[in-house]
Amino acid sequence: MGTAASEVIDDIPEQPASGVAEAGDALMIAGDTILSITAACAGIRIKMVREQGWSPEFAETFAQDLARALVNRSLAPSQDCTSSLEGL
């Protein structure tokens, strides 16, 4: 590489690797959260069919809707206590 090209490259500031690592960590946490919610909702579905006598179709729809709502809520930006309580 020529000297001029080396000087241009040397003038480019280093990008912190921590931003990429933080994004990767956030994706792993989000993935774990989604898996946990999905597993919990599947457990609810099974219990409702076995213990409460719900039809499998209704329990499946309910569990999917619940999982979707919980995942959306967990991925939404944080809110303060007042705005969280407004939905109750």
N, C-alpha and C positions, 0 to 999 in steps of 0.2 A: 504494500500500500504506500502511496506517495506521502510525502511530508505534509502537504496541504490537507489531504484527506485525514491523516492522523490528527492534525491540529483541530479539525472540525469535530471529529469523533471525541477527542479529549475535552472539548468545550461543552459537550452534552452532559447535563447534570445526571448523576446517578439517581435511578428511581428506587425508592425504598421497596424492598421485597415484602415488607410487612403488610402492605395493602393487599397483595395477592394472597398471602397467607390468611389474613383476616377474612377475606371474601370466601376462601375455601373453607375456613372454620365455620363461617356463618351458614354456608350451604350444607355442611355436615350436620349442624345443629338443626336446621330446618328439616332436613331429611329424616333425622331421628325423631323429631317432633311429629312429623306426618305419619311415620310408621307407628309411633306410640298411639296416636289418636285413632288410626285405622284399626289397630289391634284391639284397643279398648271398645270401639264401636262394634267390632265383630263379636266380641264377648257379650256385649249388651244384646245384640241380635240373637245370639244363641240362647241366652237366658230368657229372653222375652218369648221365644217360641216354646222352649221347654217348660218354663215355670209359670208363664202368664197366659199361655195358650194363643198367642198371636199367630196369625197365618204367616208362613215363611215369606210370602210376597210383601206383606205389610211390614214385617220386621226388617226385611232387606231394604225397602225404600226408606224406612225410618232411619236405619243405621247409616245409609249413604247420605241422607240429608243432614243428619247429625254430624257425621264426619266432615262433610263439606263445610258446614257452618263453623265447626271448631277449628278446622285448618285455616279458613279465611280469617277467623278472629285471631288465631295465633300468629299469622303472618302480617296482620294489619299493624300500622304504626302505633306505638304506645300512646295511650291517652292518660289524662290525669284522672283522679278519683271522681271528680264531678261529672265529667263526660261519660265515664264508665257507668255511673249510677243512673244517668238519664234514661238509659234503655230499660231499666227495671220497672 
